[in-house]
Amino acid sequence: MDDNSTLLSQIVQPTDLHRFSLKELQEVAREVRAAILDRVSKTGGHFSSNLGTVELTVALYAAYHIPPDKVIWDTGHQAYPHKMLTGRLDRFDTLRKHGGLSGFLRREEHELDLFGAGHAGTAISAALGFAVARDRLGTEEKVVAVTGDAAIASGMSWEALNHGGDMRTDMTVVLNDNRMSIAPNVGALTTYLQRLRARPTLQGLAQRAKSVVERLPSPMTRVAAGLRHGITHYFAPEETGTIFEEMGWEYIGPVDGHDLPTLLEIFRNVRELSGPTFVHALTVKGKGYDVAEEDARKWHGVVPFDVGACEMAKAVGPVTYTQAFGEAAIECAEEDERIVAITAAMPDGTGLTKFSKQIPERYYDVGIAEQHAVTFAAGLAAGGLRPLCAIYSTFLQRGFDQVLHDVCIQNLPVRFFMDRAGLVGDDGPTHHGAFDLSYMMCLPNMVVAAPRDTTELRQMVHFAAGYDEGPIAVRYPRGASDDRLPESRTPVALGRSEVLREGDDILVVALGSMVSVAWEAAQILAAEGIEATVLNARFAKPLDGDAILRHASACGRVLTIEENVRTGGFGQQVLDLLTTEGLGAIPCRVLALPDRFVEHGTQPILRSECGLDAQSVVTAARSLVGQRLPRKA
Ligand SMILES: Cc1ncc(C[n+]2csc(CCOP(=O)(O)OP(=O)(O)O)c2C)c(N)n1
């Protein structure tokens, strides 16, 4: 596929497609699909969603004039064809690698990544913004939002449809309906879209209209042929209006999203329309690669794989935090009938798939609806149940007001499990869980804990499940834990830390994923004659004030380390404690994520770049130990 003679390799911008014939465009689509297979099988990344958007993207980009026309993609994980048709094919070997192409959309990466994405449900709102800006600024380009059948179920998509349908703004929404979220899609809207899917496709109608036209006497033929286009593209006569039409959007569909000639004709016609238009395209996730079509869930995101063998390497290795949570959640539910589990469209990612199979009656997948998930959990708690609300750190950002207003003010016993806390790696800035300590610790009533490893996570899940006093959040990173830490275990108790090692020279207070880093640094320091006390904080809120103050005064120097932004984070709470309690003169250093968005790359690269590795702790500790101690009063 590196052959410069391919049509795809000649395309540097979407308008290059305009010079191709239909047959050549079909060849371009074939080449895009082959390139996805070739590149993603080597780099890993999002796979089946991208195989589903090939024809859609080629047809859109051939029918519209981009630029100045604008296509805004939702989430961005299905926009690899877009990247390939905007001159980035030759950089695909760097996909999701440090310094390479992002797996999502970034305005910094390309001028046709018009609106950054990574979280679902933003495209229709953003496109409406572009359309209104166009109208106010007096330009005439067309604006299209492409969204998925799971993303469109999110609240924000409906807020935007509601607004756009009422404003009558000229824009188009293309619904890429493959019936899948990452897992099978859920919800009443899915059932409704299913009913729309069952209607004859426009291609089917076109076929029917064609046969009617052909059977008409010849004088009628020309008139009828002229009408055929209108008949087939603007209504399905036997049906009532769709919900989209009721909301002010011209509904066009359903249309086979892999039928390039029809898609082209439809998009060329839609481009000539004005007002809010909604195109419903039916696609197949994983299209063109059999095993991915059969199991789009497994092939949603892939590690490098052997194309011929159609098989991904099985992940072998220690238990991940996600698995540990999933297993502990089941144990807790078996012990307490009141326990229910909630996910927002991430059963596999949060580890709840096993729970959903074993205890289906107490499992709720609410779709991409994090805000609802939180308030639903609050309602369940107020109603007497004990919800485990498992949402990635980054996606829970969506539900901040719900955590504050519905959970914390009412002090309800909702248990949050924030997977992917800290640096997640290849997904980059939209997905790093860099803020949850700050946004959870600032809330009255909220308890915040972070385990040092998967065994401690299990302990914390059990602790949280039995904590009836109010809300509690447990945050843990992507992947598996470091098992080099000492095996001795003490029970988890509210606001109590654990001393892993004692030394006189410096106190290192570490939280969660950073405990093993602190431990490793302490071994290096010991070899240099610097003895550190390593405290596994366990709770960021409430802090174990007694232990921190006691060891801080004994050691005379304090270093904190956490995988969260510095501002409003764990270290700042420790500094505040020391100052308030009269130990403000002790030399301290806070190691935390910087006040900037961290790019994508592997977790070890990013952690070391951000100064959150053992070497950085060693350097900081050496410098603190080298500082003169404050004179004793
Ligand atoms: C707010 C938010 N929650 C969850 C996710 C995780 N996520 C990424 S893609 C995806 C499924 C998207 O499905 P759909 O919109 O139908 O697109 P498809 O992949 O099927 O093309 C989910 C849940 C996310 N990106 N953003």
The ligand as an SDF file (V2000), in Angstrom:
LIG
                    3D

 26 27  0  0  0  0  0  0  0  0999 V2000
  -18.6860   10.9770   26.6620 C   0  0  0  0  0  0  0  0  0  0  0  0
  -18.1130    9.6690   26.1850 C   0  0  0  0  0  0  0  0  0  0  0  0
  -18.4720    8.5200   26.7800 N   0  0  0  0  0  0  0  0  0  0  0  0
  -17.9600    7.3480   26.3540 C   0  0  0  0  0  0  0  0  0  0  0  0
  -17.0690    7.3150   25.3200 C   0  0  0  0  0  0  0  0  0  0  0  0
  -16.4200    5.9980   24.8980 C   0  0  0  0  0  0  0  0  0  0  0  0
  -16.8100    5.6360   23.5190 N   0  0  0  0  0  0  0  0  0  0  0  0
  -16.0100    5.8630   22.4680 C   0  0  0  0  0  0  0  0  0  0  0  0
  -16.6770    5.3780   21.0410 S   0  0  0  0  0  0  0  0  0  0  0  0
  -18.0560    4.8330   21.8040 C   0  0  0  0  0  0  0  0  0  0  0  0
  -19.1600    4.2050   21.0060 C   0  0  0  0  0  0  0  0  0  0  0  0
  -19.5980    5.1250   19.9240 C   0  0  0  0  0  0  0  0  0  0  0  0
  -20.5950    4.4900   19.1870 O   0  0  0  0  0  0  0  0  0  0  0  0
  -21.2290    5.2360   17.9520 P   0  0  0  0  0  0  0  0  0  0  0  0
  -21.4230    6.6680   18.2660 O   0  0  0  0  0  0  0  0  0  0  0  0
  -22.4250    4.4780   17.5310 O   0  0  0  0  0  0  0  0  0  0  0  0
  -20.0890    5.1410   16.8660 O   0  0  0  0  0  0  0  0  0  0  0  0
  -19.4910    3.8110   16.1700 P   0  0  0  0  0  0  0  0  0  0  0  0
  -18.2330    3.4870   16.8930 O   0  0  0  0  0  0  0  0  0  0  0  0
  -20.5080    2.7380   16.3000 O   0  0  0  0  0  0  0  0  0  0  0  0
  -19.2360    4.2150   14.7820 O   0  0  0  0  0  0  0  0  0  0  0  0
  -17.9850    5.0360   23.1880 C   0  0  0  0  0  0  0  0  0  0  0  0
  -19.0170    4.6390   24.1680 C   0  0  0  0  0  0  0  0  0  0  0  0
  -16.7030    8.5420   24.7310 C   0  0  0  0  0  0  0  0  0  0  0  0
  -15.8140    8.6070   23.7360 N   0  0  0  0  0  0  0  0  0  0  0  0
  -17.2450    9.6980   25.1680 N   0  0  0  0  0  0  0  0  0  0  0  0
  1  2  1  0
  2  3  1  0
  2 26  2  0
  3  4  2  0
  4  5  1  0
  5  6  1  0
  5 24  2  0
  6  7  1  0
  7  8  2  0
  7 22  1  0
  8  9  1  0
  9 10  1  0
 10 11  1  0
 10 22  2  0
 11 12  1  0
 12 13  1  0
 13 14  1  0
 14 15  2  0
 14 16  1  0
 14 17  1  0
 17 18  1  0
 18 19  2  0
 18 20  1  0
 18 21  1  0
 22 23  1  0
 24 25  1  0
 24 26  1  0
M  CHG  1   7   1
M  END
$$$$
